[in-house]
Amino acid sequence: MLEIVTTNYVEPHIYGRHTGLSTLAVLIADAFWTLIWGPVGLILSVPLTVCLVVMGSHIPSLEFLAVLLGDQPVIPPYTAFYQRMLAHDEREAAEILELCLKSESLVSVYDSVLIPALTLVEMERQKGELEESTVRFFRTSTSEMVDELGFRALEEKNELAQIASDSPDQTNSAAFSNSASIVVIPVRDGSDDLIATMLTQVLDQAGFRGTAIPIQRIDETVSAVTEQKPHLVFLSGMPPVAMARANRIFRSLRRANPALRIIMGIWHYNEDPTKAAQMISRTEDLHISTSLADAISVARAHVEPRPAVAAPLDESPHLVTTPSDTAA
């Protein structure tokens, strides 16, 4: 009885979760090694199978062992999402995102699933492998999913803010000042514009006021940035980036405001970012962010939101901010 419970429940459901083996692989290993070596094989079945999986993970010719016996997905989530969208199966594509969100944050899902999938779309479109109707469907459907995820993230943020405001500990404490504003400018339309929306969402989650400027003429973009007076500007582009247009936007913004902080986002970029920075800025040391997570880190390093300072009790109840909070 003990052997039955151990073989059919404990090892598959407990050991398998920690050894990287699938439940089916543990059951098959128990039967196989027991058949060969008897009780000794039953004891050594899991360690021996783990050794096979490790060998398959590091030796290309034995990779099939890791696929057959391991518990990792055969294809990464972004490839599965890409395939489902090409099949016009929005429901299963959305389910992939929901599954990833159960164990990862929104910014991580964007970086590991949506942006790589959009990169595949751009690569295939450049090769002429995808029809424009398919590209439009992919972008439109993905945009709707991003809007839904952003709406849900905003609701969660508002709920947490409401809980914090209702807490007695928050009665006399100063609220966080959200004066740190960041403008995101897509270099081109399409995927650049879509990822700009993703970036504004995760910036908002991080406590900034992110605003995405729609694609328009460069002079109109510069006027919009000058009017908003942001603390930081992100240029958003996907590889292959339109370097000429990115350079024109960069130079125009720099002429209008020499002190403006500008960061270039080239999402899921695998080449040398230093060369890309030189092509865009020509002379300036321009930072290149290749992921939304890095963009958030850069934003925090430059314009971390600071708590507003509460006014004295004998003065008016307005909030007094530090000079760094009000500087453009």
C-alpha positions as CSV (number, residue, x, y, z in Angstrom):
1,M,0.0,0.0,0.0
2,L,2.8,2.4,0.9
3,E,4.6,1.7,-2.4
4,I,1.4,2.4,-4.3
5,V,0.9,5.7,-2.6
6,T,4.5,6.7,-3.0
7,T,4.8,5.7,-6.6
8,N,1.5,7.1,-7.9
9,Y,1.1,10.2,-5.8
10,V,4.2,11.4,-3.8
11,E,6.8,11.1,-6.5
12,P,4.8,12.5,-9.4
13,H,3.2,15.4,-7.5
14,I,5.9,16.3,-5.0
15,Y,9.2,15.3,-6.5
16,G,8.2,16.3,-10.0
17,R,7.6,19.9,-9.1
18,H,11.1,20.3,-7.7
19,T,13.1,18.2,-10.2
20,G,11.9,19.7,-13.4
21,L,10.2,16.5,-14.5
22,S,6.7,16.2,-15.7
23,T,4.2,14.0,-13.8
24,L,4.0,11.5,-16.7
25,A,7.8,11.3,-16.9
26,V,8.0,10.3,-13.2
27,L,5.5,7.5,-13.7
28,I,7.2,6.2,-16.8
29,A,10.6,6.4,-15.1
30,D,9.3,4.4,-12.1
31,A,8.0,1.7,-14.3
32,F,11.0,1.6,-16.7
33,W,13.8,1.5,-14.1
34,T,11.8,-0.9,-11.8
35,L,11.4,-3.3,-14.7
36,I,15.2,-3.2,-15.4
37,W,16.6,-3.2,-11.8
38,G,13.7,-4.0,-9.5
39,P,13.5,-2.2,-6.1
40,V,16.9,-0.6,-6.7
41,G,15.6,0.8,-10.0
42,L,12.5,2.2,-8.2
43,I,14.7,4.1,-5.7
44,L,17.1,5.5,-8.4
45,S,14.4,6.2,-11.1
46,V,13.9,9.9,-10.3
47,P,17.7,10.7,-10.0
48,L,18.5,8.9,-13.2
49,T,15.7,10.6,-15.1
50,V,16.8,14.0,-13.8
51,C,20.3,13.2,-15.2
52,L,18.8,12.5,-18.6
53,V,16.8,15.8,-18.5
54,V,20.0,17.8,-17.5
55,M,21.9,16.1,-20.4
56,G,19.1,17.0,-22.8
57,S,19.3,20.7,-21.6
58,H,23.0,21.0,-22.3
59,I,23.7,18.6,-25.3
60,P,21.9,19.6,-28.5
61,S,21.7,16.1,-29.9
62,L,19.9,15.0,-26.7
63,E,17.5,17.9,-26.5
64,F,14.5,15.6,-27.2
65,L,15.0,14.1,-23.8
66,A,14.4,17.5,-22.1
67,V,11.3,18.0,-24.2
68,L,9.9,14.6,-23.5
69,L,10.7,14.3,-19.9
70,G,10.9,17.9,-18.6
71,D,8.0,20.0,-17.3
72,Q,8.9,23.1,-19.3
73,P,6.6,24.1,-22.3
74,V,7.7,22.8,-25.6
75,I,7.5,26.4,-27.1
76,P,7.8,29.6,-25.2
77,P,4.6,31.6,-24.4
78,Y,5.3,34.4,-26.9
79,T,5.6,31.8,-29.8
80,A,2.4,30.2,-28.7
81,F,0.7,33.6,-28.5
82,Y,2.1,34.5,-32.0
83,Q,0.8,31.2,-33.5
84,R,-2.7,31.6,-31.9
85,M,-3.0,35.1,-33.3
86,L,-1.9,34.1,-36.8
87,A,-4.7,31.5,-36.6
88,H,-7.1,34.3,-35.6
89,D,-7.8,32.6,-32.3
90,E,-8.1,35.5,-30.0
91,R,-9.6,33.5,-27.2
92,E,-6.7,31.1,-26.8
93,A,-4.2,33.9,-27.2
94,A,-5.9,35.8,-24.4
95,E,-5.8,32.6,-22.3
96,I,-2.1,32.5,-22.7
97,L,-1.8,36.0,-21.3
98,E,-4.1,35.2,-18.4
99,L,-2.0,32.1,-17.5
100,C,1.2,34.2,-17.6
101,L,-0.3,36.9,-15.4
102,K,-1.0,34.4,-12.7
103,S,2.7,34.0,-12.0
104,E,4.2,37.2,-13.5
105,S,3.7,41.0,-13.3
106,L,2.2,43.0,-16.1
107,V,5.5,44.5,-17.1
108,S,7.1,41.0,-17.2
109,V,4.3,39.7,-19.4
110,Y,4.7,42.6,-21.8
111,D,8.5,42.0,-22.0
112,S,8.4,38.2,-22.3
113,V,5.2,37.6,-24.3
114,L,3.7,40.6,-26.2
115,I,6.8,42.5,-27.3
116,P,8.6,39.4,-28.6
117,A,5.5,38.3,-30.4
118,L,5.2,41.8,-32.0
119,T,8.9,41.5,-32.9
120,L,8.2,38.3,-34.8
121,V,5.4,40.1,-36.7
122,E,7.7,42.9,-37.7
123,M,10.4,40.4,-38.9
124,E,7.9,38.4,-40.9
125,R,6.3,41.6,-42.3
126,Q,9.7,42.9,-43.4
127,K,10.4,39.6,-45.2
128,G,7.0,39.8,-47.0
129,E,5.8,36.6,-45.3
130,L,2.7,38.2,-43.7
131,E,-0.2,39.8,-45.5
132,E,-1.1,43.3,-44.4
133,S,-4.6,42.1,-43.3
134,T,-3.0,39.6,-40.9
135,V,-0.7,42.3,-39.6
136,R,-3.6,44.7,-39.0
137,F,-5.6,41.9,-37.3
138,F,-2.6,41.1,-35.0
139,R,-2.1,44.7,-34.0
140,T,-5.7,45.5,-33.6
141,S,-6.5,42.5,-31.4
142,T,-3.3,42.9,-29.4
143,S,-4.2,46.6,-28.9
144,E,-7.6,45.6,-27.5
145,M,-5.9,43.1,-25.1
146,V,-3.4,45.8,-24.0
147,D,-6.3,48.2,-23.3
148,E,-8.1,45.6,-21.2
149,L,-5.0,44.7,-19.2
150,G,-4.3,48.4,-18.7
151,F,-7.9,49.0,-17.5
152,R,-7.6,46.1,-15.0
153,A,-4.2,47.4,-13.7
154,L,-5.8,50.8,-13.2
155,E,-8.7,49.3,-11.3
156,E,-6.3,47.4,-9.0
157,K,-4.2,50.5,-8.4
158,N,-7.3,52.6,-7.5
159,E,-8.5,49.8,-5.1
160,L,-5.1,49.8,-3.4
161,A,-5.2,53.6,-3.2
162,Q,-8.6,53.5,-1.7
163,I,-7.5,51.0,0.9
164,A,-4.5,53.1,1.8
165,S,-6.7,56.3,2.1
166,D,-9.1,54.5,4.4
167,S,-6.4,53.3,6.7
168,P,-6.1,55.2,10.0
169,D,-2.3,55.4,9.6
170,Q,-2.8,57.5,6.5
171,T,-4.9,60.2,8.2
172,N,-2.1,62.7,8.9
173,S,0.5,61.4,6.6
174,A,1.5,63.0,3.3
175,A,0.3,61.5,0.1
176,F,2.6,60.7,-2.7
177,S,3.1,63.4,-5.2
178,N,2.6,62.3,-8.8
179,S,4.2,65.4,-10.3
180,A,6.9,63.4,-12.2
181,S,5.6,63.3,-15.7
182,I,7.0,61.2,-18.6
183,V,6.1,61.5,-22.2
184,V,6.4,58.5,-24.6
185,I,6.9,59.2,-28.3
186,P,6.5,56.4,-30.9
187,V,9.0,56.6,-33.6
188,R,6.6,55.1,-36.1
189,D,3.0,54.0,-36.1
190,G,1.8,50.4,-35.7
191,S,3.8,48.4,-33.2
192,D,5.8,51.4,-31.9
193,D,2.6,53.1,-31.0
194,L,1.3,50.0,-29.3
195,I,4.4,49.5,-27.2
196,A,4.3,53.2,-26.3
197,T,0.8,52.5,-24.7
198,M,2.3,49.5,-22.8
199,L,5.1,51.7,-21.5
200,T,2.6,54.4,-20.3
201,Q,0.6,51.7,-18.4
202,V,3.6,50.3,-16.5
203,L,4.9,53.9,-15.8
204,D,1.5,54.7,-14.3
205,Q,1.8,51.5,-12.2
206,A,5.2,52.6,-11.0
207,G,3.8,56.0,-9.8
208,F,4.6,58.3,-12.7
209,R,2.3,60.2,-15.0
210,G,2.9,58.6,-18.3
211,T,1.5,60.1,-21.5
212,A,1.8,58.7,-25.0
213,I,1.8,61.2,-27.8
214,P,0.2,59.8,-31.0
215,I,2.2,59.6,-34.2
216,Q,2.2,63.0,-35.9
217,R,4.5,65.5,-37.6
218,I,7.8,66.1,-35.8
219,D,7.1,69.8,-35.3
220,E,3.7,68.9,-33.7
221,T,5.4,66.4,-31.5
222,V,8.0,69.0,-30.3
223,S,5.2,71.5,-29.6
224,A,3.3,68.9,-27.6
225,V,6.4,68.0,-25.5
226,T,7.2,71.7,-25.0
227,E,3.7,72.4,-23.8
228,Q,3.7,69.4,-21.3
229,K,7.2,70.2,-19.9
230,P,7.9,66.5,-18.9
231,H,10.7,65.4,-16.6
232,L,11.7,62.7,-19.0
233,V,11.0,61.7,-22.6
234,F,11.1,58.2,-24.0
235,L,11.3,57.5,-27.8
236,S,9.7,54.1,-28.5
237,G,10.8,52.0,-31.4
238,M,11.0,48.4,-32.5
239,P,13.8,46.8,-34.4
240,P,14.5,47.5,-37.2
241,V,14.2,51.0,-35.8
242,A,13.7,53.9,-38.3
243,M,17.0,55.5,-37.3
244,A,16.6,58.5,-39.5
245,R,13.2,59.5,-38.1
246,A,14.4,58.7,-34.5
247,N,17.4,61.0,-35.1
248,R,15.2,63.8,-36.5
249,I,12.9,63.6,-33.5
250,F,15.9,63.5,-31.1
251,R,17.6,66.5,-32.7
252,S,14.3,68.5,-32.8
253,L,13.6,67.9,-29.1
254,R,17.2,68.8,-28.2
255,R,17.1,72.1,-30.1
256,A,13.8,73.0,-28.4
257,N,15.1,72.1,-24.9
258,P,18.8,71.4,-24.5
259,A,18.3,70.2,-20.9
260,L,15.5,67.7,-21.7
261,R,16.3,64.2,-20.5
262,I,15.7,61.8,-23.4
263,I,15.9,58.0,-23.4
264,M,15.6,55.7,-26.4
265,G,13.6,52.5,-26.1
266,I,14.5,49.8,-28.7
267,W,12.4,46.9,-27.5
268,H,13.7,43.4,-27.6
269,Y,16.9,44.6,-29.3
270,N,19.6,42.0,-29.6
271,E,22.3,44.0,-31.3
272,D,24.9,46.4,-29.9
273,P,22.9,49.3,-28.3
274,T,26.0,51.5,-28.3
275,K,26.0,51.7,-32.1
276,A,22.3,52.4,-32.2
277,A,22.7,55.2,-29.7
278,Q,25.5,56.8,-31.8
279,M,23.3,56.6,-34.9
280,I,20.4,58.3,-33.2
281,S,22.2,60.9,-31.1
282,R,25.4,61.2,-33.1
283,T,27.4,62.8,-30.3
284,E,25.4,62.5,-27.1
285,D,25.7,59.6,-24.7
286,L,22.2,58.3,-25.2
287,H,20.9,55.4,-23.0
288,I,19.1,52.6,-24.8
289,S,16.4,50.6,-23.0
290,T,15.7,47.2,-24.5
291,S,12.9,46.2,-22.1
292,L,10.0,47.9,-20.2
293,A,11.5,46.8,-16.9
294,D,14.8,48.6,-17.7
295,A,12.8,51.7,-18.8
296,I,11.1,51.7,-15.4
297,S,14.5,51.4,-13.6
298,V,15.9,54.3,-15.7
299,A,12.8,56.4,-14.9
300,R,13.2,55.8,-11.2
301,A,16.9,56.7,-11.4
302,H,16.1,60.0,-13.0
303,V,12.8,61.2,-11.7
304,E,11.7,59.0,-8.7
305,P,8.4,60.4,-7.3
306,R,8.9,61.8,-3.9
307,P,6.4,62.2,-1.1
308,A,4.8,65.6,-0.8
309,V,5.7,67.6,2.3
310,A,2.7,68.3,4.5
311,A,2.1,72.0,5.3
312,P,2.3,73.1,9.0
313,L,-0.9,73.1,10.9
314,D,-1.0,76.9,11.3
315,E,-0.8,77.4,7.5
316,S,-3.1,76.7,4.7
317,P,-3.6,72.9,4.0
318,H,-2.0,73.0,0.5
319,L,0.9,70.7,-0.2
320,V,4.4,72.1,-0.6
321,T,6.7,70.2,-3.0
322,T,10.4,70.2,-3.2
323,P,12.1,72.1,-6.0
324,S,13.1,68.8,-7.7
325,D,9.5,67.9,-8.0
326,T,8.5,71.0,-9.8
327,A,11.5,71.3,-12.1
328,A,10.8,70.6,-15.7
